[in-house]
Amino acid sequence: MEDSIQAVMPRLKLGSQGLEVSKIGYGCMSLSGVYNIPVDEEYGISVIFHAFKRGITFFDTSDAYGPHINEILVGKALKRLPRERVQLATKFGVVGASSSGLLVDGSPEYVRACCCASLERLGVDYIDLYYQHRVDKSVPIEDTIGEMKKLVEEGKVKYIGLSEASPDTIRRAHAVHPVSALQMEWSLWSRDIEEEIVPLCRELGIGIVPYSPLGRGFFGGKAIAENIPVNSFLALHPRFTGSNLEKNKVLYARLEDLAMKHNCRPSHLALAWILHQGNDVAPIPGTTKVQHLDDNIKCLLVKLTKEDMNDISAAISIEEVAGERTYAHLVQHSWKFAHTPQSKAICLREGL
């Protein structure tokens, strides 16, 4: 594969309300840990700055990452960038974790308090895309979105989004105020949104923002070519452990064979597969390494036909993926054994 990449990053529209972002975004969460040891703040800022120089203008964070420290880091990076050229996304809703799982809050009072706190930490006057990170089933979605609508009317937020929401919730939310983007896990080994949620988003004109488009790094070689840090949450993930990992390595080998056919790396092919899902799809791969960031951008050079897409989908058969995709039971399990503030923080940050 040639080393050069087009100078101008492709752009696309998320939703029909006017939000335009870079075709590839950057998930900032990993800069503050979870999958790796948190990076030095100045280094993290330099990674964000490098992403911007490469044409990435869509940056994703959350008040749950850290918690709070990721927003602070992103805010410091933004001070070195032209604000009007950046599309900043952050989230609210994850309060904490307990032995019973994640604690969430979608009450109007909490929505407003979180938005004001995020604006202060980020050091900005407005948030381009504000997501409800996880849906609070104890609060009618109409109440949560109603408050988010007020934030839009007040200029604190430009566009609103949802993350990991059900079809019914999406419809009800969209009826209160247009939802511009839905953030969901979507990758070669996490495709449960394809049957119902993707068509619904296209029916309503909602853009799709896949998180973990490389399968939490698996299709980038994590646990294959790269070891998993012992303090990483991935060390407990069902798809990265025991016999499940051995079974999933077979899927990686198939992707590796297909990548050779396309003269690229498995990570390029996995990201290209996501990008070819449509012009309303903007994945947000995250990394702490500049070289990996540059490498991810090279996926734009991979051109796939419909036949290629079918071959890739068939090679990574979802029926053969070993292990659950979600962390729900892991948060519960890990919280019992999270004896240090750092390990409890990892559980909290898994409200991603």
RODO-2510 file (C-alpha; in nm, 4 decimals, decimal comma):
residues 352
     n   res          X          Y          Z
     1     m     0,0000     0,0000     0,0000
     2     e     0,1325     0,3430    -0,0870
     3     d     0,2401     0,5570     0,2080
     4     s     0,0794     0,8803     0,0943
     5     i    -0,2723     0,9853     0,1909
     6     q    -0,4898     1,2491     0,0329
     7     a    -0,4303     1,5923     0,1804
     8     v    -0,7977     1,6626     0,2461
     9     m    -0,9860     1,4342     0,4852
    10     p    -1,3303     1,3445     0,3426
    11     r    -1,6238     1,4930     0,5295
    12     l    -1,9833     1,3877     0,5798
    13     k    -2,3047     1,5058     0,7393
    14     l    -2,4446     1,3447     1,0524
    15     g    -2,8192     1,3866     1,0606
    16     s    -3,0120     1,6460     0,8659
    17     q    -2,9679     1,9388     1,1046
    18     g    -2,6358     2,0618     0,9623
    19     l    -2,3659     1,8791     1,1605
    20     e    -2,0668     1,8093     0,9349
    21     v    -1,7661     1,6111     1,0572
    22     s    -1,4503     1,4463     0,9293
    23     k    -1,5155     1,1015     0,7823
    24     i    -1,2931     0,9552     1,0537
    25     g    -1,3165     1,0901     1,4070
    26     y    -1,0931     1,0365     1,7067
    27     g    -1,2068     0,8704     2,0289
    28     c    -1,0122     1,0430     2,3075
    29     m    -1,1016     0,7994     2,5876
    30     s    -0,7880     0,5852     2,5616
    31     l    -0,5689     0,8858     2,6444
    32     s    -0,7029     0,8620     2,9993
    33     g    -0,6670     0,4891     3,0484
    34     v    -0,9109     0,1934     3,0433
    35     y    -0,7309     0,0022     2,7685
    36     n    -0,3844     0,1351     2,8484
    37     i    -0,1954     0,3253     3,1143
    38     p    -0,3058     0,6937     3,0991
    39     v    -0,0635     0,8996     2,8940
    40     d     0,1180     1,2139     2,9999
    41     e    -0,1109     1,5150     2,9529
    42     e     0,1218     1,7030     2,7197
    43     y     0,1679     1,3910     2,5082
    44     g    -0,2080     1,3403     2,4927
    45     i    -0,2526     1,6966     2,3743
    46     s     0,0105     1,6389     2,1049
    47     v    -0,1804     1,3311     1,9779
    48     i    -0,4995     1,5357     1,9433
    49     f    -0,3074     1,8140     1,7716
    50     h    -0,1513     1,5618     1,5305
    51     a    -0,4947     1,4176     1,4521
    52     f    -0,6168     1,7656     1,3635
    53     k    -0,3168     1,8225     1,1350
    54     r    -0,4095     1,5008     0,9538
    55     g    -0,7600     1,6318     0,8866
    56     i    -0,9513     1,4819     1,1794
    57     t    -1,1816     1,7464     1,3249
    58     f    -1,4345     1,5244     1,5090
    59     f    -1,3232     1,4562     1,8678
    60     d    -1,5167     1,2407     2,1141
    61     t    -1,4945     1,2478     2,4949
    62     s    -1,7242     1,2073     2,7978
    63     d    -1,7554     1,3266     3,1557
    64     a    -1,7241     0,9584     3,2576
    65     y    -1,3742     0,9185     3,1150
    66     g    -1,1406     0,9600     3,4065
    67     p    -1,3908     1,0595     3,5312
    68     h    -1,3587     1,4217     3,4143
    69     i    -0,9855     1,4215     3,3374
    70     n    -1,0362     1,3352     2,9707
    71     e    -1,2557     1,6415     2,9177
    72     i    -0,9934     1,8571     3,0879
    73     l    -0,7213     1,7182     2,8592
    74     v    -0,9344     1,7677     2,5469
    75     g    -1,0164     2,1212     2,6598
    76     k    -0,6483     2,2081     2,6892
    77     a    -0,5882     2,0689     2,3408
    78     l    -0,8750     2,2747     2,1995
    79     k    -0,7096     2,5947     2,3177
    80     r    -0,4381     2,5273     2,0577
    81     l    -0,6849     2,4622     1,7753
    82     p    -0,9252     2,6874     1,5807
    83     r    -1,2505     2,6189     1,7673
    84     e    -1,4728     2,6861     1,4660
    85     r    -1,3065     2,4020     1,2746
    86     v    -1,3518     2,1413     1,5479
    87     q    -1,6600     1,9261     1,6096
    88     l    -1,6536     1,8449     1,9791
    89     a    -1,8661     1,5616     2,1176
    90     t    -1,9084     1,4771     2,4840
    91     k    -2,1577     1,2808     2,6919
    92     f    -2,3476     1,2711     3,0203
    93     g    -2,5484     1,0107     3,2045
    94     v    -2,3068     0,7646     3,3668
    95     v    -2,2963     0,8467     3,7376
    96     g    -2,0884     0,5566     3,8606
    97     a    -2,0822     0,1809     3,9084
    98     s    -2,1813    -0,0576     4,1811
    99     s    -2,2086    -0,4290     4,2390
   100     s    -2,5336    -0,4213     4,0407
   101     g    -2,3864    -0,2480     3,7360
   102     l    -2,3671     0,1028     3,5941
   103     l    -2,5560     0,3829     3,7646
   104     v    -2,7153     0,6294     3,5229
   105     d    -2,9149     0,9509     3,5571
   106     g    -3,1254     1,1096     3,2855
   107     s    -3,3188     1,3559     3,4989
   108     p    -3,3508     1,7080     3,3552
   109     e    -3,1655     1,8563     3,6538
   110     y    -2,8745     1,6190     3,6034
   111     v    -2,8634     1,6866     3,2285
   112     r    -2,8262     2,0588     3,2854
   113     a    -2,5756     2,0266     3,5680
   114     c    -2,3581     1,7927     3,3611
   115     c    -2,3656     2,0189     3,0571
   116     c    -2,2573     2,3227     3,2584
   117     a    -1,9785     2,1216     3,4244
   118     s    -1,8556     1,9857     3,0898
   119     l    -1,8523     2,3320     2,9351
   120     e    -1,6347     2,4513     3,2224
   121     r    -1,3935     2,1565     3,2086
   122     l    -1,3635     2,1819     2,8312
   123     g    -1,3249     2,5592     2,8435
   124     v    -1,5732     2,6182     2,5608
   125     d    -1,8928     2,8164     2,5122
   126     y    -2,0808     2,5354     2,3388
   127     i    -2,0688     2,1620     2,2716
   128     d    -2,1161     2,0622     1,9090
   129     l    -2,2676     1,7187     1,9797
   130     y    -2,4043     1,6277     2,3228
   131     y    -2,4928     1,2631     2,3819
   132     q    -2,6895     1,0861     2,6482
   133     h    -2,4218     0,8264     2,7268
   134     r    -2,6560     0,5600     2,8605
   135     v    -3,0347     0,5717     2,8797
   136     d    -3,1921     0,6041     3,2240
   137     k    -3,4929     0,3733     3,2099
   138     s    -3,6371     0,5290     3,5247
   139     v    -3,6797     0,8665     3,3527
   140     p    -3,9019     0,9119     3,0454
   141     i    -3,6761     0,9799     2,7464
   142     e    -3,9070     1,2691     2,6604
   143     d    -3,8017     1,4452     2,9822
   144     t    -3,4302     1,3922     2,9161
   145     i    -3,4487     1,5071     2,5540
   146     g    -3,6753     1,7961     2,6526
   147     e    -3,3958     1,9359     2,8693
   148     m    -3,1376     1,8734     2,5964
   149     k    -3,3639     2,0663     2,3595
   150     k    -3,3542     2,3617     2,5993
   151     l    -2,9738     2,3482     2,5975
   152     v    -2,9828     2,3704     2,2178
   153     e    -3,2203     2,6683     2,2321
   154     e    -2,9866     2,8389     2,4803
   155     g    -2,6824     2,7879     2,2557
   156     k    -2,4977     2,5633     2,5006
   157     v    -2,5341     2,2665     2,2642
   158     k    -2,5619     2,2616     1,8854
   159     y    -2,6759     1,9049     1,8163
   160     i    -2,7896     1,6144     2,0296
   161     g    -2,7181     1,2431     2,0198
   162     l    -2,7868     0,9127     2,1907
   163     s    -2,5590     0,6220     2,2752
   164     e    -2,6574     0,2550     2,3064
   165     a    -3,0294     0,3353     2,2784
   166     s    -3,3090     0,0971     2,1768
   167     p    -3,5209     0,1513     1,8624
   168     d    -3,8216     0,2608     2,0694
   169     t    -3,6110     0,5103     2,2655
   170     i    -3,4634     0,6504     1,9445
   171     r    -3,8074     0,7074     1,7925
   172     r    -3,9473     0,8712     2,1049
   173     a    -3,6414     1,0920     2,1490
   174     h    -3,6419     1,2005     1,7855
   175     a    -4,0087     1,3035     1,8155
   176     v    -3,9151     1,5552     2,0887
   177     h    -3,6082     1,6996     1,9134
   178     p    -3,4162     1,5798     1,6059
   179     v    -3,1360     1,3411     1,7023
   180     s    -2,8323     1,4067     1,4824
   181     a    -2,6204     1,1061     1,5746
   182     l    -2,6402     0,7666     1,7386
   183     q    -2,3225     0,6244     1,8892
   184     m    -2,3121     0,2442     1,8993
   185     e    -2,0504    -0,0258     1,9040
   186     w    -2,0107    -0,1459     1,5440
   187     s    -1,7277    -0,3498     1,4026
   188     l    -1,6658    -0,6747     1,2185
   189     w    -1,7400    -0,8697     1,5369
   190     s    -2,0152    -0,6449     1,6802
   191     r    -2,2930    -0,6147     1,4234
   192     d    -2,6185    -0,6477     1,6130
   193     i    -2,7241    -0,2946     1,5121
   194     e    -2,7423    -0,3834     1,1426
   195     e    -3,0824    -0,5513     1,1369
   196     e    -3,3010    -0,2897     1,3021
   197     i    -3,1119     0,0151     1,4295
   198     v    -2,9185     0,1089     1,1139
   199     p    -3,2340     0,1051     0,8950
   200     l    -3,4188     0,3062     1,1621
   201     c    -3,1465     0,5707     1,1703
   202     r    -3,1636     0,6025     0,7929
   203     e    -3,5413     0,6263     0,8043
   204     l    -3,5200     0,9128     1,0557
   205     g    -3,2104     1,0791     0,9077
   206     i    -2,9802     1,0084     1,2016
   207     g    -2,6058     0,9695     1,1490
   208     i    -2,4205     0,6706     1,2952
   209     v    -2,0996     0,6993     1,4979
   210     p    -1,9427     0,3555     1,5540
   211     y    -1,7233     0,3299     1,8623
   212     s    -1,4645     0,0517     1,8932
   213     p    -1,4648     0,0033     1,5120
   214     l    -1,1530    -0,2140     1,5471
   215     g    -1,3184    -0,4439     1,7990
   216     r    -1,1516    -0,2712     2,0969
   217     g    -0,8228    -0,3017     1,9134
   218     f    -0,8521    -0,6714     1,8273
   219     f    -0,8457    -0,6126     1,4521
   220     g    -0,5522    -0,3797     1,5010
   221     g    -0,3563    -0,6719     1,6450
   222     k    -0,4242    -0,6321     2,0176
   223     a    -0,3829    -0,9748     2,1780
   224     i    -0,2397    -1,0972     1,8446
   225     a     0,0616    -0,8832     1,7520
   226     e     0,0434    -0,6676     2,0667
   227     n     0,0071    -0,7833     2,4242
   228     i    -0,2709    -0,6574     2,6478
   229     p    -0,1412    -0,4624     2,9512
   230     v    -0,2127    -0,6569     3,2675
   231     n    -0,4002    -0,3600     3,4195
   232     s    -0,6161    -0,3111     3,1082
   233     f    -0,9870    -0,3835     3,1319
   234     l    -0,9430    -0,5928     2,8176
   235     a    -0,7589    -0,8481     3,0299
   236     l    -1,1048    -0,9381     3,1646
   237     h    -1,3021    -0,9027     2,8423
   238     p    -1,4667    -1,2322     2,7409
   239     r    -1,3522    -1,1996     2,3798
   240     f    -0,9889    -1,1537     2,4834
   241     t    -0,9604    -1,4369     2,7333
   242     g    -0,9153    -1,8131     2,7412
   243     s    -1,0641    -2,0365     2,4749
   244     n    -1,2663    -1,7444     2,3354
   245     l    -0,9476    -1,5657     2,2388
   246     e    -0,8112    -1,8763     2,0692
   247     k    -1,1314    -1,9109     1,8655
   248     n    -1,1297    -1,5421     1,7731
   249     k    -0,7702    -1,5641     1,6551
   250     v    -0,9015    -1,7796     1,3699
   251     l    -1,1194    -1,4876     1,2583
   252     y    -0,8206    -1,2545     1,2702
   253     a    -0,6222    -1,4948     1,0525
   254     r    -0,8993    -1,4879     0,7923
   255     l    -0,8996    -1,1083     0,7901
   256     e    -0,5223    -1,1156     0,7586
   257     d    -0,5516    -1,3309     0,4461
   258     l    -0,8061    -1,0917     0,2939
   259     a    -0,5881    -0,7925     0,3805
   260     m    -0,2999    -0,9452     0,1854
   261     k    -0,5309    -0,9652    -0,1156
   262     h    -0,6005    -0,5918    -0,0837
   263     n    -0,2342    -0,5116    -0,0143
   264     c    -0,3130    -0,3603     0,3239
   265     r    -0,3155    -0,4438     0,6928
   266     p    -0,6046    -0,6106     0,8797
   267     s    -0,6738    -0,2827     1,0623
   268     h    -0,7046    -0,0982     0,7300
   269     l    -0,9528    -0,3539     0,6008
   270     a    -1,1590    -0,3552     0,9206
   271     l    -1,1923     0,0246     0,9180
   272     a    -1,2533     0,0373     0,5429
   273     w    -1,5380    -0,2118     0,5913
   274     i    -1,7012     0,0294     0,8385
   275     l    -1,6411     0,3339     0,6171
   276     h    -1,8030     0,1582     0,3218
   277     q    -2,1257     0,1071     0,5193
   278     g    -2,2506     0,4458     0,4020
   279     n    -2,1980     0,8206     0,3842
   280     d    -2,3756     0,8614     0,7173
   281     v    -2,1192     0,6610     0,9145
   282     a    -1,8283     0,8285     1,0989
   283     p    -1,6236     0,5862     1,3127
   284     i    -1,4147     0,7145     1,6043
   285     p    -1,1168     0,4798     1,6506
   286     g    -0,8979     0,5687     1,9445
   287     t    -0,5279     0,5167     2,0043
   288     t    -0,2494     0,6552     2,2192
   289     k     0,0129     0,6185     1,9461
   290     v     0,0655     0,8698     1,6652
   291     q     0,1891     0,5978     1,4316
   292     h    -0,1316     0,4000     1,4849
   293     l    -0,3363     0,7129     1,4216
   294     d    -0,1554     0,7684     1,0916
   295     d    -0,2002     0,4022     1,0098
   296     n    -0,5756     0,4178     1,0743
   297     i    -0,6110     0,7056     0,8287
   298     k    -0,4601     0,4883     0,5547
   299     c    -0,7837     0,2899     0,5506
   300     l    -0,9182     0,5687     0,3281
   301     l    -0,7006     0,4300     0,0497
   302     v    -0,8760     0,0919     0,0574
   303     k    -1,1556     0,0732    -0,1991
   304     l    -1,4044    -0,2097    -0,1644
   305     t    -1,6655    -0,3426    -0,4037
   306     k    -1,9959    -0,4907    -0,2939
   307     e    -1,8444    -0,8341    -0,3510
   308     d    -1,5462    -0,7416    -0,1321
   309     m    -1,7805    -0,6289     0,1448
   310     n    -1,9696    -0,9570     0,1273
   311     d    -1,6469    -1,1576     0,1363
   312     i    -1,5238    -0,9719     0,4450
   313     s    -1,8581    -1,0089     0,6239
   314     a    -1,8626    -1,3801     0,5482
   315     a    -1,5043    -1,4323     0,6623
   316     i    -1,5756    -1,2744     1,0025
   317     s    -1,8996    -1,4618     1,0575
   318     i    -2,0796    -1,3122     1,3549
   319     e    -2,2036    -1,6579     1,4515
   320     e    -1,8426    -1,7661     1,5078
   321     v    -1,7412    -1,4770     1,7325
   322     a    -1,6639    -1,6187     2,0763
   323     g    -1,7650    -1,4226     2,3869
   324     e    -2,0128    -1,1476     2,4703
   325     r    -1,9517    -0,7960     2,3399
   326     t    -2,0803    -0,6072     2,6430
   327     y    -1,9185    -0,5340     2,9751
   328     a    -2,2389    -0,5406     3,1805
   329     h    -2,1564    -0,8536     3,3746
   330     l    -1,7881    -0,7570     3,3867
   331     v    -1,8638    -0,4281     3,5592
   332     q    -2,0620    -0,6175     3,8220
   333     h    -1,7952    -0,8854     3,8592
   334     s    -1,5016    -0,6484     3,8602
   335     w    -1,6553    -0,4070     4,1065
   336     k    -1,6549    -0,6828     4,3688
   337     f    -1,2815    -0,7233     4,3279
   338     a    -1,1933    -0,3581     4,2622
   339     h    -0,9972    -0,2993     4,5799
   340     t    -0,8209     0,0202     4,4724
   341     p    -0,9460     0,3623     4,3558
   342     q    -0,7728     0,3005     4,0220
   343     s    -0,9519    -0,0293     3,9571
   344     k    -1,2861     0,1208     4,0591
   345     a    -1,2185     0,4091     3,8190
   346     i    -1,1679     0,1550     3,5400
   347     c    -1,5101     0,0104     3,6161
   348     l    -1,6632     0,3585     3,6082
   349     r    -1,4967     0,4500     3,2810
   350     e    -1,6536     0,1445     3,1221
   351     g    -1,9695     0,3493     3,0781
   352     l    -1,8333     0,4139     2,7274
***
